[in-house]
Each structure stands twice: as C-alpha cells, then as structure tokens.
Amino acid sequence: MISLLQQTEGFSNPNIKLEQYCIDAESAVDIVFFAGIEFNDVKNRLILDLGAGTGRLSIACAYLQANNVLSIDIDFSALKILKRNISKYGLDSIISPICSDINHLELFRNVNLEGFHITTIMNPPFGVQKKTADRSFLANAFKISHVVYSIHLANPNVHQFISTYIKKYNWAIDYVFPYHLKLSKTYKFHKQKTKSISVNVYRFKRKIES
C-alpha cells in the first residue's frame, strides 16, 4: 500500500494559508493501520477525512475496507487531484470528494444516524499560519463522529490545550500514539528536502453520559 500511495499525485500549487502538504505515504499507512487494525475503526465504517487534500488518508482507508469515505476539503483544485488519484485505483465507488468549508458542513442534517459508525481520520492544520485553525476541525468532527483520529504537533502546550478544549464537547482522549511525520519540501522557504516532525496521533472518544 505504501508503494501505491507514493505513486499518487500531490499538490500542484499548495496553499500556505491552508497549510497544505502531502502526508508521506508511510505515515498515512501507519496511521490508518493504527485506527483500523489496533482499534477496528475502519473496516465496514463510514470514514470522514476532513481536510483531505489529495487523498492519501482516504485511499488508505478504502484499502482497509471502509464502507465509504467522504473526503472533504475547501480547495476545489486539491479535490480535482484527489479525484484523479482515486480514479487511478478504481476507488470512485468508495471515496466521494466533497468541496466544503468544514464550518458550513451539514452532511447529516435531518438524517437518522442510528446504526452508522462514523470514524473521522484527519490531518488538520497545525495552526502555524493561523493559531486556531485546528479547533474548527476538532469541533466539527466531534459533532458528527463516534470516534476521531487527529494528528497534532507533539508539544506539551498543544497537549494541554487539546485536553482542556475537548472537555466542553464532552469528549476525551482515549489514546495517544507518538509518531514522526516525514515532511517533504513543499514551499520555497523549506530548506531541507525532508524533515522529520514529532507529532501525536490522538484517538478521541465521546464520553458516555451517566
């Protein structure tokens, strides 16, 4: 699967304001396997990939036998690339690209979700360009998911913020998976060809009301 993802098309003109970069193929596979094999949160599930970009996480979920994947991104040009990538591997019937601002996403309005298990797996902006960018991703994922996997910088302040922030949505950190992303040079100001970034992959679960 890593080899297949390495052959996917990346961003043609990445948008720094959206903090767009392609997650490396090995990381995409590891993170989806973490969700799908360790916790069985992918197979036969409805997967949401918020900020899907060119689709590597979505494609990995499809290969791990997700029922359907909704790949959501605000950037139409990125979704056109994602569409080409999923067509290349014949995944059009499983992965559905959706162009939307996640703050105005009303996928399941007036829909009875009983019997569905919705897993969100996302790589949101780290908040380097806009400090609060990751908050709206978390808030919207919590509204519509049963379990959420999200990648964030491995930083004590970030962890403390997340731990506090999620409480108001009645969610909790279930597991933290320390990891190193390999970030390829994407923008002119990147000086190294590749850079390892320490992150935490969080598994969030809704608290059970007593």
N, C-alpha and C positions, 0 to 999 in steps of 0.2 A: 504493500500500500504506500509506503514511503516513496518508492520509485514512481508510482503513478502520480502522486501529489507533486513531486518535483518537476513533472512534465506539464503541470498546469500553467496557464498564462497568468502573469502578475499584473500589477497596476501599470498602465501606460503613462499616467500623469498623476502620481499620488498627491493628495491634498494635505498639506501640512496642518491646516486648521482642523482637519478631521483626524489627524494623527494616523494617517493611513500607512500601513506597511504590511507586507505579506508575512504571516506566521510561517516559520520554516516547516517543511514537511514532516520532519521527525517529531517536532514538538506537537504539531496538530494530531499526529497519530497517537503519541503518548498520552495526550490529554483526553482524547476521545476514548482510548482504551481504558484509561483511569475511570471514566464515567461509565463505560459500557461493560467492562469486564469485572472491575472491582465492585461496582455497585448495581450492575444490571439496569442502568438508567437510559439505555439507548435502544436495544432491540425491542421491536414492536411498540415503540413510543412515538409520540409526536414531538419532534425536536424544533425548537426555535433557536436560530442563530442570529442574534441581534448585532448589527454592525458587521454583516457577513463578509463584506469586501469581495474578494474574488473567489471565495467559496471553499477554501481548504478544509475548514472545520465541518462545513456542511457535507462535503464529499466523503470525508472520513466517517461521518455518522451514517451516511447512506450505505457505505460498505459494511458497517456493523449492523445492518439490517433494521435501521429505523423504519417505522411505517411510512412516515412522511417527514420532510424537513422544510420548514419555512425560513428562507434566507432573506433577511430584512436589512436593507441599507438605504440611506438617504441619497446616496450617489448613484444616479442612473448609469453613468459611464462604467462604474465598477460592476454593476449588475449585468451589464451587457457582456463584460468579460466573464463573469460567473456563468452566465447563460451558455457561452461558448464552451467553457470548461465542463459543465455538466452534460452538454450535448455530445462532447467528445467521448464521454464514457457511458453514454446511453442512460443517463440518470434523470431525464426530464420528467418521468412519471413519478419520481420520488421527491425531487427537490423543486420547490416553487420559489422563484425570486420575487420579492415584493419591494417596491420602491416606496419608502415611507419614512417620515420623521418619527422616531420611536415615541416622541411625546404626543403624537396625534394618531397613535396606532389603536384601532378599535376592531381588532380581528374577531374577537369573540363576544362582541356586544350582542345581547339578547340571544345568546347561544347556550344551551344546556350542556355543560362540560362533564356531566356525570358519566363515568365510565372511561374518560380520557385520562391518560397520564402524560402530562406535558413537562418535558425537560428542556430548560434553556442552557445552552452551552455558548459562551460568548467571550470575546476578547475585546473588551471596551477600551476607549481611550484611557491612557494612564493619568490624564489631567495635566500633562506637561504644558500644553498650549492654553488650555482653559481648566483651571483648578477643579471645577465642579463637574467636569464632563462625565465622569463615571457614575455620578449619583443618579442621573436620569435613567441610565441603563439598568442599574440595580432596582430602582423604584418601579420601573415598568415591567421588569422581569418578575418581580415579586407579585405583581397584580395578577399575572396570568399563568404562573408556573406552579408545579408541585415540588420541583427541585431545581436548583440553579447552580451551574458551574461558571465561575468567572475568574479571569486572570487579572491580577493586580501586582504592582511593584512590591517586592519584599522589603518592607520598611516598617519599623515599629510604629511610626506615626500613622502610616496608612492603615496598619492592622488595628490600631486603637480607634481610629475614625470609623472604620467599617464595623467593628464590634459594637460601637455606640449607635451608629446610623441605622443599622438593620433592626434594632430593637423597636423602633416606632412603627415598623411594618409587621411586627410580631414574627420575625424570622430569626434564625440562629445559625451560627457557624457549626456545621456538623463535622467537617474535616478540612485540614489544610495540607496541601501537597506542595512542598518546596520544589522549585524547578528552575532550570536555566534555559531561557529562550535564546536562540541564535538569531540576532537581528542583522540582516544583510544591509549593506549600504543602500539607502533609499533616496536620500536628499543630498544636495551638494555640500552641506555643512557636515555631513558624516565623514569623518577622516579615515576610519577603519573599514576594510572590506566587509568584515563581520565582527560583531560584538556580542559577547555573552551578557545577558541581563538576568539578574536574580529576580524571580517572581514567586508569588504564591498562587496556586490554583485552589480557590475556595469552593467547597461544596456547602451550599446553604439549604436548610430545610425550614419549612413553615412550622412554627411551634404549634403543638396540639393544645387546643383550648380545653381547660379542665371544667 
